[in-house]
Amino acid sequence: MIPLGWHQWKLGELLEIKHGFAFKSTHFNDVGIGYKLLTPAHFREEGGFRALEEKQKYYDGLVPNSYLLSKGALLIAMTEQAPGLLGSPVIVPESGVYLHNQRLGLIIIQSPLQVSYQYLFHILNMPDVRKQISTASGGTKVKHTSPQKIKTVIWPFPPLVEQGNIVKTLNQWDAAIDFAERLIDEKRLRRKGLMQQLPTGKRRLPGFEKSKEVRRTRWGNYPADWGYPRIGEIAKHVSTKNQGGASLPVLSCTKHRGLVDSMEYFGKQVFSKDLSTYKVVQRGQFAYATNHIEEGSIGYQNLHDAAVISPMYTVFEAGKKIDDRFLFLLLKTELYRHIFEVNTSASVDRRGSLRWPEFSRLHVPLPTLDEQREIVKVISVADREIELLQAKADVLRQQKKGLMQQLLTGKKRVKV
């Protein structure tokens, strides 16, 4: 049952959808020349615009008429390049900046007395609408849809005035979510700065600096009062195979999160059934992808008392001269990702790996244990601030989702 005064429409009775243009990649660049290309990466899975910052692609070729987007234009993702992306809508934030690219549909309302762009944006974020779009989609590995399929979606619509009041209510929640996201971005930027400065001594915490003198190295300058040992002097290689085939949790290593439970992360088994050749990683040990460390795939095992990991990984543990948490922060910096990349490229192993003998010869800056622990504490506080803000944003999203389910179906009405 829909409320009195509401009308159930097929989207095709209200709108048209225009395909994007296949811009030639020979004119793409990432140095800011030309117009910005709008791509599926700009679409949040829950709907809304995502700025790409340094990942933004530009187009410096000729632009066909009508493919330069205006502020307020509503587009829909017609391919699922990430889980949940199919059918996601976005509203263009600026005029004359973004290009209408392929795989994106520009929505053109044909019945402006029946529906508004803002209201339609919220409708396209409803789970039941996304389900209709997904069910009608094609493709095996990557789902995709078409304007004709999207136009078969059916949904009830209130009168235009009530639509406006619903939009105002939902926009208040969006504003609160956007504010929380901006705070998160600011905190992440601050953390990035701390990670660039504290573990390498570019910035010292109060009470620890003993001298202004620096140690000059190939990879930059470090405080002269810090040590500069090789990794092999403060850590040792560990290689214990799971010879008995014990049923231990299986880990994988990611670029950003470090070590994760494989089944939980991938949602399916991607590892061998026979775990007898896998390496055991005890709590407090490190593991890195021997063939992919240049991507930043290194992690610290603090998930289980013992777990196993693919034999393609190298496992090691730190000694008493260095705090595990400090070493992990240091090895996860962009500086050390670059050092790994350079040393992997220079490796005598033509497969591009960085095995323990080469890895152990790399140097690390080493402050006193007290300073290491203070650095860890500062970064941990920054992480906790981000976690709390992220939890707040997640709660707001859930509350908004519940409100949408009530308002956009007519179960709860707003005053007109």
Phi, psi and chi 1 to 4 in degrees:
 res  aa     phi    psi   chi1   chi2   chi3   chi4
   1 MET       -  132.9  -71.5  -71.6  -67.3      -
   2 ILE  -111.0  152.2   62.0  173.3      -      -
   3 PRO   -61.1  154.1  -21.6   32.9      -      -
   4 LEU   -60.8  133.6 -174.1   65.5      -      -
   5 GLY    96.0  -14.9      -      -      -      -
   6 TRP   -86.7  156.9  -73.2   43.2      -      -
   7 HIS  -135.6  136.5 -172.2   86.4      -      -
   8 GLN   -90.5  124.0 -168.9  154.5  -87.9      -
   9 TRP  -122.2  150.2  -63.0   98.2      -      -
  10 LYS   -81.8  140.0  -92.2 -171.2 -179.9 -178.9
  11 LEU   -58.0  -32.7  -66.9 -171.4      -      -
  12 GLY   -63.2  -18.3      -      -      -      -
  13 GLU   -82.7  -12.1  -60.7  174.6  -80.9      -
  14 LEU  -114.6  -21.2  -57.1  174.0      -      -
  15 LEU  -151.5  164.3   54.8   85.2      -      -
  16 GLU  -118.5  159.6  -70.8  -66.1  -25.8      -
  17 ILE  -130.1  125.6  -59.9  175.5      -      -
  18 LYS  -102.8  131.6  176.3 -175.5  172.4 -176.6
  19 HIS   -66.5  152.1  -84.0  -69.0      -      -
  20 GLY   -81.3  176.5      -      -      -      -
  21 PHE  -102.9  141.4 -173.3   77.5      -      -
  22 ALA   -85.9   87.1      -      -      -      -
  23 PHE   -70.0  140.3  -66.4   96.0      -      -
  24 LYS   -72.2  129.8  -68.1 -176.2  177.5  179.0
  25 SER   -66.8  -16.6   60.1      -      -      -
  26 THR   -64.8  -16.7   51.6      -      -      -
  27 HIS  -105.2    9.5  -70.3  -76.4      -      -
  28 PHE   -80.6  147.5  -69.0    0.6      -      -
  29 ASN  -154.5  164.5   70.7   86.1      -      -
  30 ASP  -121.9   23.4   55.2    8.1      -      -
  31 VAL  -109.8   11.7  -66.8      -      -      -
  32 GLY    88.6   15.9      -      -      -      -
  33 ILE   -95.1  122.5  -59.6  174.2      -      -
  34 GLY    96.4 -158.8      -      -      -      -
  35 TYR   -87.7  157.3  -65.9  106.8      -      -
  36 LYS   -82.7  136.0  -66.1  179.8  178.9  179.7
  37 LEU   -86.1  123.4  -80.9  163.2      -      -
  38 LEU   -81.4  125.8 -168.5   70.3      -      -
  39 THR  -130.6  169.6   69.9      -      -      -
  40 PRO   -56.5  -23.3  -30.3   37.5      -      -
  41 ALA   -65.6  -21.2      -      -      -      -
  42 HIS   -75.9  -12.7  -73.7   95.5      -      -
  43 PHE   -93.8  124.7  -70.8   63.5      -      -
  44 ARG   -77.1  144.7  -65.3 -175.9 -177.3  -84.3
  45 GLU   -60.1  -34.1  -71.0   74.4    9.4      -
  46 GLU   -86.8    5.7   69.9  -87.2   16.8      -
  47 GLY    96.4  145.7      -      -      -      -
  48 GLY   112.0  165.2      -      -      -      -
  49 PHE   -90.6  138.0 -177.4   83.2      -      -
  50 ARG  -120.5  120.2  174.9 -170.0  -72.7  121.2
  51 ALA   -73.7  138.3      -      -      -      -
  52 LEU   -96.6  -10.5  -61.8 -174.2      -      -
  53 GLU    52.4 -121.6  -52.5  -61.4  -15.4      -
  54 GLU   -69.9  -12.9   68.1  -85.5    3.1      -
  55 LYS   -89.5    0.6  -65.3 -178.6 -180.0  179.1
  56 GLN   -65.4  134.3  176.6   65.1   56.4      -
  57 LYS  -100.4  143.2  -69.6  -67.4 -177.9 -177.5
  58 TYR  -119.0  160.0  -65.1   80.2      -      -
  59 TYR  -128.2  122.5  178.0   80.2      -      -
  60 ASP  -110.3   17.6   57.6   14.5      -      -
  61 GLY   -94.6 -171.9      -      -      -      -
  62 LEU   -72.7  142.2  -66.0  175.3      -      -
  63 VAL  -111.1  121.9  177.4      -      -      -
  64 PRO   -62.0  154.9  -17.9   30.2      -      -
  65 ASN   -58.7  143.8  -69.1  -27.5      -      -
  66 SER    73.1   11.9   75.4      -      -      -
  67 TYR  -108.4    7.4  -72.0   96.7      -      -
  68 LEU   -97.0  119.8 -175.1   59.2      -      -
  69 LEU   -83.8  149.1  -64.1  166.0      -      -
  70 SER   -99.9  158.0  -60.2      -      -      -
  71 LYS   -60.6  135.1 -179.3  178.5 -179.4  179.2
  72 GLY    91.7   -7.3      -      -      -      -
  73 ALA   -63.3  140.1      -      -      -      -
  74 LEU  -106.7  124.4  177.8   62.7      -      -
  75 LEU  -125.6  158.8  -68.2   96.8      -      -
  76 ILE  -129.7  138.5 -175.8  169.9      -      -
  77 ALA   -77.0  124.3      -      -      -      -
  78 MET  -106.5   12.5  -63.6 -163.3  -63.4      -
  79 THR  -141.6  147.2 -175.2      -      -      -
  80 GLU  -101.4   76.8 -167.7  167.8   49.1      -
  81 GLN   -75.1  -12.8  -70.7 -167.1  -12.6      -
  82 ALA  -142.7  150.2      -      -      -      -
  83 PRO   -53.8  128.8  -26.0   34.8      -      -
  84 GLY    86.2    1.5      -      -      -      -
  85 LEU   -82.0  -27.3 -168.1   66.3      -      -
  86 LEU   -59.3  124.7 -172.4   69.0      -      -
  87 GLY    87.4   -2.8      -      -      -      -
  88 SER   -68.2  135.8  175.1      -      -      -
  89 PRO  -101.0  158.5   36.2  -32.9      -      -
  90 VAL  -143.3  145.2   77.9      -      -      -
  91 ILE  -108.2  124.7  -66.0  176.4      -      -
  92 VAL   -66.0  129.6  176.6      -      -      -
  93 PRO   -84.1  -18.0   29.9  -34.6      -      -
  94 GLU  -140.6  153.4  -58.2  174.3   82.0      -
  95 SER   -92.3  143.7  -73.4      -      -      -
  96 GLY    67.3   23.8      -      -      -      -
  97 VAL  -119.2  -42.3  174.0      -      -      -
  98 TYR  -105.1  144.6  -70.0   93.4      -      -
  99 LEU  -100.5  141.9  -64.5  177.0      -      -
 100 HIS   -79.0   99.9 -179.5 -163.9      -      -
 101 ASN   -89.7  166.4 -159.3    7.2      -      -
 102 GLN   -64.5  159.9   61.8 -177.1  -22.1      -
 103 ARG    73.1    6.1  -59.4 -168.8  -62.5  -84.3
 104 LEU  -121.9  138.1  -53.3  176.9      -      -
 105 GLY  -105.8  128.2      -      -      -      -
 106 LEU   -88.4  119.9  175.5   64.8      -      -
 107 ILE   -85.8  127.1  -66.3  175.8      -      -
 108 ILE  -121.8  108.9  -56.1  167.0      -      -
 109 ILE   -71.8  128.9  -70.8  178.0      -      -
 110 GLN   -97.6  -16.5  -57.4  -67.0  -58.2      -
 111 SER  -126.7   75.2  -57.6      -      -      -
 112 PRO   -65.0  -13.7   22.4  -32.5      -      -
 113 LEU   -85.9   -7.3  -63.3 -179.9      -      -
 114 GLN  -106.5  -28.2  -54.8  -63.2  -22.7      -
 115 VAL  -155.4  147.6   64.5      -      -      -
 116 SER  -107.2  159.3   71.3      -      -      -
 117 TYR   -63.0  -41.7  -76.3  102.3      -      -
 118 GLN   -63.1  -41.6  -73.1  -82.9  -12.4      -
 119 TYR   -67.6  -41.5 -170.5   77.8      -      -
 120 LEU   -61.9  -35.6 -167.7   55.0      -      -
 121 PHE   -55.8  -46.0  169.1   81.9      -      -
 122 HIS   -69.6  -37.6  -68.3  -64.0      -      -
 123 ILE   -58.8  -42.6  -70.5  -65.1      -      -
 124 LEU   -68.6  -11.6  -68.5  171.1      -      -
 125 ASN   -94.3   -2.0  -73.9  -38.8      -      -
 126 MET   -72.2  134.1  -74.8  -66.9  -72.5      -
 127 PRO   -54.8  -39.4  -26.5   35.3      -      -
 128 ASP   -67.3  -33.8  -72.2  -12.9      -      -
 129 VAL   -70.3  -44.7  170.5      -      -      -
 130 ARG   -59.8  -37.5  -65.4  -74.4 -170.3   91.0
 131 LYS   -64.3  -41.7 -175.7  177.8 -179.8 -179.4
 132 GLN   -61.3  -42.0  -70.4 -174.5   56.0      -
 133 ILE   -65.3  -43.5  -66.4  172.8      -      -
 134 SER   -66.0  -41.3 -180.0      -      -      -
 135 THR   -62.7  -36.1  -59.8      -      -      -
 136 ALA   -85.8   -4.0      -      -      -      -
 137 SER   -76.8  166.2   67.3      -      -      -
 138 GLY  -117.0 -174.0      -      -      -      -
 139 GLY    95.9  152.8      -      -      -      -
 140 THR  -107.1  -66.2   51.7      -      -      -
 141 LYS   -74.2  -43.0  -69.0 -174.5  177.4  179.9
 142 VAL  -123.2  118.5  178.5      -      -      -
 143 LYS   -70.9  145.1  -69.8 -176.8  179.2  180.0
 144 HIS  -147.6  156.7   54.2   81.6      -      -
 145 THR  -134.2 -174.2 -171.8      -      -      -
 146 SER  -141.1  163.5   66.9      -      -      -
 147 PRO   -55.0  -41.9  -30.0   37.5      -      -
 148 GLN   -63.2  -38.6  -70.6  -54.5  -45.5      -
 149 LYS   -70.1  -40.4  -70.7  178.6  178.7  178.6
 150 ILE   -62.6  -36.3  -65.5  170.9      -      -
 151 LYS   -71.1   -7.5  -73.5  159.6   64.3  175.9
 152 THR   -85.8   -8.3   63.4      -      -      -
 153 VAL   -63.4  137.0  169.9      -      -      -
 154 ILE  -114.8  135.7  -62.2  173.8      -      -
 155 TRP  -156.6  147.6 -162.4 -101.3      -      -
 156 PRO   -80.9  140.6   28.4  -33.7      -      -
 157 PHE  -125.9  135.1  -70.5   81.3      -      -
 158 PRO   -82.0  174.0   31.8  -34.6      -      -
 159 PRO   -59.4  158.2  -23.8   34.1      -      -
 160 LEU   -59.3  -37.6 -157.1   60.1      -      -
 161 VAL   -64.2  -44.0  173.4      -      -      -
 162 GLU   -66.7  -35.2 -171.1  169.9   -7.6      -
 163 GLN   -56.4  -44.5  -71.2 -178.3   33.5      -
 164 GLY   -61.3  -40.6      -      -      -      -
 165 ASN   -69.5  -36.7  -71.1  -26.9      -      -
 166 ILE   -64.5  -42.9  -68.8  172.7      -      -
 167 VAL   -60.1  -43.8  166.9      -      -      -
 168 LYS   -59.4  -42.6  -74.0  178.9 -177.0  177.0
 169 THR   -64.1  -47.7  -59.1      -      -      -
 170 LEU   -69.0  -31.9  -65.9  176.6      -      -
 171 ASN   -65.4  -29.3  -76.9   -8.3      -      -
 172 GLN   -64.4  -40.2  -69.7  175.1   -8.0      -
 173 TRP   -67.8  -39.8  -70.4   91.9      -      -
 174 ASP   -61.4  -39.5  -76.1  -23.2      -      -
 175 ALA   -63.6  -40.4      -      -      -      -
 176 ALA   -66.3  -40.1      -      -      -      -
 177 ILE   -66.1  -43.7  -66.7  168.4      -      -
 178 ASP   -61.0  -40.2  -72.6  -16.3      -      -
 179 PHE   -63.3  -44.0  180.0   69.4      -      -
 180 ALA   -63.4  -39.4      -      -      -      -
 181 GLU   -66.2  -37.7  -71.1  -69.0  -12.8      -
 182 ARG   -64.2  -40.8  -74.3 -162.9  -58.8  -86.9
 183 LEU   -63.3  -40.1  -72.2  178.7      -      -
 184 ILE   -62.6  -44.4  -69.0  169.7      -      -
 185 ASP   -60.6  -40.9  -70.9  -18.8      -      -
 186 GLU   -64.5  -42.7  -69.8  173.1    5.3      -
 187 LYS   -66.5  -38.0  -66.0  -67.4 -175.3 -178.8
 188 ARG   -66.6  -38.2  -77.3  176.7  175.5  159.6
 189 LEU   -64.9  -40.7 -171.9   61.7      -      -
 190 ARG   -64.2  -42.9  177.8  176.8  177.6  -87.7
 191 ARG   -62.2  -39.9 -175.2 -167.0 -172.7  -83.1
 192 LYS   -59.6  -41.3 -176.9  178.7  179.5 -179.5
 193 GLY   -64.4  -41.8      -      -      -      -
 194 LEU   -62.9  -40.1  -68.1  172.6      -      -
 195 MET   -67.1  -30.6  -77.7  -70.8  -71.5      -
 196 GLN   -76.6  -25.5  -70.5  172.0  -19.7      -
 197 GLN  -106.6  -45.4  -64.3  175.3  -33.5      -
 198 LEU   -71.4  -50.8  -68.3 -179.9      -      -
 199 PRO   -66.6  -16.2  -20.4   34.2      -      -
 200 THR  -106.6   -0.4   56.4      -      -      -
 201 GLY    80.3    7.7      -      -      -      -
 202 LYS   -65.6  -27.4  -70.5 -177.6  173.6   64.6
 203 ARG  -130.0  132.0  174.3 -178.8  167.0 -171.9
 204 ARG  -107.6  145.4  -57.1  -68.9  -65.4  -84.5
 205 LEU   -78.6  150.7  -64.6  174.6      -      -
 206 PRO   -56.7  136.5  -24.8   34.0      -      -
 207 GLY    92.0   -3.0      -      -      -      -
 208 PHE  -110.6  -22.6  -71.1  102.1      -      -
 209 GLU   -73.4  121.9 -171.3  173.6   51.0      -
 210 LYS  -104.9  -18.3  -63.5  178.5 -179.5  177.8
 211 SER  -158.2  152.7  169.9      -      -      -
 212 LYS   -88.3   -6.9  -65.1  -71.1 -174.1 -177.8
 213 GLU   -68.8  151.4  -66.0 -177.9   11.5      -
 214 VAL  -126.1  157.1  -63.3      -      -      -
 215 ARG  -101.9  121.5 -179.0 -162.1  -55.4  -89.6
 216 ARG   -89.9  128.8  -58.3 -174.7 -173.6  -79.5
 217 THR  -133.7  172.0   77.6      -      -      -
 218 ARG   -58.8  -31.2  176.2 -174.6  177.7 -175.2
 219 TRP  -100.8    9.5  -51.8  110.9      -      -
 220 GLY   128.4  179.7      -      -      -      -
 221 ASN   -96.8  139.3  -62.1  -24.7      -      -
 222 TYR  -125.7  157.6  -58.6  113.4      -      -
 223 PRO   -56.7  136.8  -25.3   35.5      -      -
 224 ALA   -66.9  -23.8      -      -      -      -
 225 ASP   -85.8    4.3   57.6  -41.7      -      -
 226 TRP   -96.3  152.3  -76.6   17.9      -      -
 227 GLY   -77.2  170.5      -      -      -      -
 228 TYR  -146.9   57.9 -166.1   55.0      -      -
 229 PRO   -76.9  164.8   32.3  -37.1      -      -
 230 ARG   -76.6  153.4  -64.4 -178.2 -173.0  -86.1
 231 ILE   -57.6  -36.2  -70.4  176.4      -      -
 232 GLY   -65.2  -15.3      -      -      -      -
 233 GLU   -87.6  -18.6  -63.4  175.7   59.6      -
 234 ILE  -120.7    2.4   50.1   94.1      -      -
 235 ALA  -149.2  160.5      -      -      -      -
 236 LYS  -132.2  148.2   66.7  177.3 -177.8  179.5
 237 HIS   -71.2  139.5 -176.6 -141.9      -      -
 238 VAL  -127.3  132.0  178.4      -      -      -
 239 SER  -141.6   87.1 -174.9      -      -      -
 240 THR  -113.6  114.9  -54.5      -      -      -
 241 LYS   -83.8  150.7  -73.0 -170.5  176.9 -179.5
 242 ASN   -83.1   62.7 -175.1   33.3      -      -
 243 GLN   -61.2  -32.4  -67.6  178.6  -16.8      -
 244 GLY   -80.8   -4.3      -      -      -      -
 245 GLY    67.2   33.2      -      -      -      -
 246 ALA   -58.2  144.7      -      -      -      -
 247 SER   -82.3   86.5  179.9      -      -      -
 248 LEU  -111.3  156.5  -66.1  171.9      -      -
 249 PRO   -57.8  140.7  -20.4   31.3      -      -
 250 VAL  -100.2  130.4 -179.9      -      -      -
 251 LEU  -108.1  154.4  -56.4 -180.0      -      -
 252 SER  -128.0  162.6  -66.4      -      -      -
 253 CYS  -116.8  130.7 -165.7      -      -      -
 254 THR  -110.7  161.2   65.6      -      -      -
 255 LYS   -64.7  -41.2  -59.8  175.9 -172.7  177.8
 256 HIS  -101.6  -39.9  -57.0  -66.8      -      -
 257 ARG   -92.0  -10.4  -68.8  173.7   55.0 -173.3
 258 GLY    78.3 -140.8      -      -      -      -
 259 LEU   -75.9  135.6  -66.6  174.4      -      -
 260 VAL  -136.8  156.7  -65.1      -      -      -
 261 ASP   -67.9  122.0  -78.4  -60.0      -      -
 262 SER   -59.4  -49.5 -175.5      -      -      -
 263 MET   -62.1  -41.7  -75.9  -69.6  -70.6      -
 264 GLU   -67.9  -38.9 -177.6  180.0  -40.0      -
 265 TYR   -73.9  -45.9 -176.4   77.4      -      -
 266 PHE   -91.9  -16.5  -68.8  104.7      -      -
 267 GLY    75.3    7.1      -      -      -      -
 268 LYS  -161.5  169.2   59.1 -178.8 -179.5  179.6
 269 GLN   -82.6  118.2 -176.9  168.8  -31.4      -
 270 VAL  -115.1    4.6  -63.3      -      -      -
 271 PHE  -110.1  167.2   49.4   86.2      -      -
 272 SER   -66.8  149.4  172.3      -      -      -
 273 LYS   -70.6  -33.0  -69.0 -178.2  179.3  178.5
 274 ASP   -89.0  109.6 -179.7    9.1      -      -
 275 LEU   -97.9    9.1  -58.6  179.6      -      -
 276 SER   -69.6  -22.6   62.5      -      -      -
 277 THR   -93.9   -4.6   61.3      -      -      -
 278 TYR   -73.4  157.1  -84.7   49.5      -      -
 279 LYS   -94.0  141.8  -66.7 -179.6  178.9  178.7
 280 VAL   -84.5  133.8  176.5      -      -      -
 281 VAL  -119.9  110.6 -167.9      -      -      -
 282 GLN   -78.5  157.6  -58.6  -71.7  -13.1      -
 283 ARG   -55.9  134.3 -173.5 -177.0  -64.6  -84.2
 284 GLY    91.2    3.9      -      -      -      -
 285 GLN  -105.8  162.4  -67.3  179.6  -21.0      -
 286 PHE  -107.6  154.6  -64.0   79.3      -      -
 287 ALA  -145.8  140.7      -      -      -      -
 288 TYR  -137.3  154.0   68.6   83.6      -      -
 289 ALA   -75.6  107.2      -      -      -      -
 290 THR   -53.6  -36.6  -46.6      -      -      -
 291 ASN   -95.5   -4.1  -66.8  -26.7      -      -
 292 HIS  -137.4   23.3  -60.4  -70.7      -      -
 293 ILE   -66.4  -23.6 -168.9  172.8      -      -
 294 GLU   -64.9  -14.3   77.9  -78.3   -1.0      -
 295 GLU   -88.5   -2.4  -61.7  175.8   -3.7      -
 296 GLY    92.6   14.8      -      -      -      -
 297 SER   -81.0   81.5  -64.1      -      -      -
 298 ILE  -140.1  141.0 -173.5  166.6      -      -
 299 GLY  -142.3  165.1      -      -      -      -
 300 TYR  -118.0  128.8  179.4   64.8      -      -
 301 GLN   -86.3   99.7 -147.3  -75.3   78.5      -
 302 ASN  -129.4   24.4   59.4   -3.0      -      -
 303 LEU   -97.0  -36.2  -59.0  172.9      -      -
 304 HIS  -140.7  159.6  -52.5  -78.9      -      -
 305 ASP   -61.9  -37.4  -70.9  -23.8      -      -
 306 ALA  -152.4  145.3      -      -      -      -
 307 ALA  -149.3  175.5      -      -      -      -
 308 VAL  -124.6  157.6  -68.1      -      -      -
 309 ILE  -144.7  157.4 -159.9  161.3      -      -
 310 SER   -52.7  145.9  164.0      -      -      -
 311 PRO   -64.2   -9.9   17.8  -29.3      -      -
 312 MET   -77.5   -3.4  -60.3  -59.3  -68.5      -
 313 TYR   -97.7  155.8  -75.8   77.5      -      -
 314 THR  -106.5  133.6  -62.4      -      -      -
 315 VAL  -115.7  139.8 -179.8      -      -      -
 316 PHE  -150.7  165.6   67.0   95.3      -      -
 317 GLU  -135.7  147.8   63.5 -177.0   22.8      -
 318 ALA   -86.8  154.0      -      -      -      -
 319 GLY   -89.3 -165.5      -      -      -      -
 320 LYS   -81.4  -10.0  -64.3 -179.3  179.3  180.0
 321 LYS   -79.4  -13.4  -66.7 -179.5 -179.8  179.2
 322 ILE  -135.4  139.8 -168.4  164.5      -      -
 323 ASP   -76.2  129.0 -173.6  -71.1      -      -
 324 ASP   -52.6  -44.1  -72.2   -8.4      -      -
 325 ARG   -65.4  -38.0  -60.9  164.7  -59.3  169.0
 326 PHE   -65.9  -44.3  174.2   80.2      -      -
 327 LEU   -61.4  -41.2 -179.7   58.0      -      -
 328 PHE   -64.1  -44.1 -176.9   54.8      -      -
 329 LEU   -57.9  -45.1  -72.6  175.8      -      -
 330 LEU   -62.7  -46.4 -176.1   65.7      -      -
 331 LEU   -72.3  -15.0  -62.7  179.9      -      -
 332 LYS   -94.6    2.4  -68.0  -63.5  -77.4 -174.0
 333 THR   -72.9  158.4   60.7      -      -      -
 334 GLU   -63.6  -32.1 -179.2   60.5   24.3      -
 335 LEU   -58.1  -47.9  170.4   63.9      -      -
 336 TYR   -75.5  -27.0  -90.2   83.0      -      -
 337 ARG   -61.5  -40.4 -169.3 -151.6   60.1   77.1
 338 HIS   -66.9  -41.9  174.3   65.3      -      -
 339 ILE   -61.4  -42.5  -68.4  173.1      -      -
 340 PHE   -61.2  -42.6  -61.5  148.1      -      -
 341 GLU   -62.7  -45.6 -178.4  178.2   32.2      -
 342 VAL   -63.4  -44.2  171.1      -      -      -
 343 ASN   -73.7  -28.4  -78.7  -87.4      -      -
 344 THR   -67.8  -43.4  -62.5      -      -      -
 345 SER   -63.9  -33.0  -59.9      -      -      -
 346 ALA   -88.6   -1.3      -      -      -      -
 347 SER   -64.8  145.2  172.6      -      -      -
 348 VAL   -71.5  -17.2  -65.8      -      -      -
 349 ASP   -77.5  110.9 -170.9  -32.7      -      -
 350 ARG   -67.5  -12.5  -66.6 -174.2  179.1 -179.0
 351 ARG   -80.0   -0.7  -70.2  173.1  -66.9  177.8
 352 GLY    79.2   26.2      -      -      -      -
 353 SER   -94.5  165.2   63.6      -      -      -
 354 LEU  -126.2   93.3 -170.3   62.6      -      -
 355 ARG   -82.4  169.5  -60.2 -177.3 -176.8  -80.2
 356 TRP   -54.4  -43.9  176.9 -105.4      -      -
 357 PRO   -55.3  -41.2  -28.8   38.2      -      -
 358 GLU   -76.5  -42.8  -68.3   79.2   26.3      -
 359 PHE   -60.3  -42.5 -178.8   85.6      -      -
 360 SER   -68.3  -16.8   65.8      -      -      -
 361 ARG   -85.5   -9.3  -74.0 -164.0  -73.2  -89.9
 362 LEU   -69.8  143.1  -61.0  177.4      -      -
 363 HIS   -90.8  154.5  -72.0  -91.5      -      -
 364 VAL  -134.4  140.8  -70.1      -      -      -
 365 PRO   -71.1  138.4   24.9  -32.4      -      -
 366 LEU  -134.8   98.8 -171.1   65.3      -      -
 367 PRO   -76.5  179.4   27.0  -31.1      -      -
 368 THR   -65.2  160.4   64.3      -      -      -
 369 LEU   -58.6  -38.5  -83.3  170.5      -      -
 370 ASP   -61.9  -43.4  -75.1  -17.2      -      -
 371 GLU   -69.3  -39.1 -171.0  168.7    0.1      -
 372 GLN   -55.7  -46.8  -69.1  175.3   42.3      -
 373 ARG   -68.0  -33.6  -71.5  162.2 -177.8  158.4
 374 GLU   -68.7  -38.5  -76.0  -57.7  -49.0      -
 375 ILE   -62.5  -44.5  -70.1  170.4      -      -
 376 VAL   -60.2  -40.6  168.8      -      -      -
 377 LYS   -63.5  -43.1 -172.6 -176.8  -63.5 -176.8
 378 VAL   -63.3  -45.8  170.7      -      -      -
 379 ILE   -65.5  -37.9  -58.4  -66.2      -      -
 380 SER   -64.5  -38.5  -63.3      -      -      -
 381 VAL   -63.9  -42.1  168.2      -      -      -
 382 ALA   -62.1  -41.4      -      -      -      -
 383 ASP   -62.9  -41.3  -73.3  -22.5      -      -
 384 ARG   -65.8  -38.9 -177.7   58.1  179.1  158.2
 385 GLU   -60.9  -41.9  -70.9  175.0  -13.6      -
 386 ILE   -65.9  -42.2  -66.4  169.3      -      -
 387 GLU   -60.3  -44.0  -72.1  172.7    6.9      -
 388 LEU   -65.1  -42.2  -69.2  173.1      -      -
 389 LEU   -67.0  -37.5  -75.1  170.4      -      -
 390 GLN   -66.0  -38.9 -170.8   62.8   63.8      -
 391 ALA   -63.4  -39.5      -      -      -      -
 392 LYS   -64.1  -44.3 -179.6  179.3  179.0 -179.5
 393 ALA   -63.0  -38.8      -      -      -      -
 394 ASP   -64.5  -40.0  -69.8  -17.3      -      -
 395 VAL   -63.8  -43.1  168.2      -      -      -
 396 LEU   -61.3  -39.9  -71.9  170.2      -      -
 397 ARG   -64.6  -42.4  -74.6 -165.2 -174.6   89.3
 398 GLN   -64.8  -40.8  -75.6  -60.3  116.6      -
 399 GLN   -63.9  -41.1  -69.4  174.2  -18.9      -
 400 LYS   -64.5  -41.0 -176.8 -159.4  169.2 -171.1
 401 LYS   -59.5  -42.6 -170.9 -179.6  -68.9 -174.3
 402 GLY   -65.1  -39.5      -      -      -      -
 403 LEU   -65.2  -41.7 -168.4   59.6      -      -
 404 MET   -59.2  -42.7  -73.3  172.5   62.8      -
 405 GLN   -61.0  -32.5 -170.3   63.9   37.9      -
 406 GLN   -79.9  -48.3  -64.0  -70.1  -43.9      -
 407 LEU   -75.4  -39.9  -64.5 -179.6      -      -
 408 LEU   -82.9   -3.9  -61.5  178.0      -      -
 409 THR  -111.2   -5.6   59.5      -      -      -
 410 GLY    84.3    4.6      -      -      -      -
 411 LYS   -67.9  -28.8  -67.4  176.6 -178.4  176.0
 412 LYS  -128.9  133.2 -176.9  176.5 -179.0  179.8
 413 ARG  -108.5  151.0  -51.0  -68.9  -65.2  -84.9
 414 VAL  -105.2  152.7  -68.2      -      -      -
 415 LYS   -69.8  135.9  -66.6 -179.3  179.3  179.1
 416 VAL  -100.6      -  177.6      -      -      -
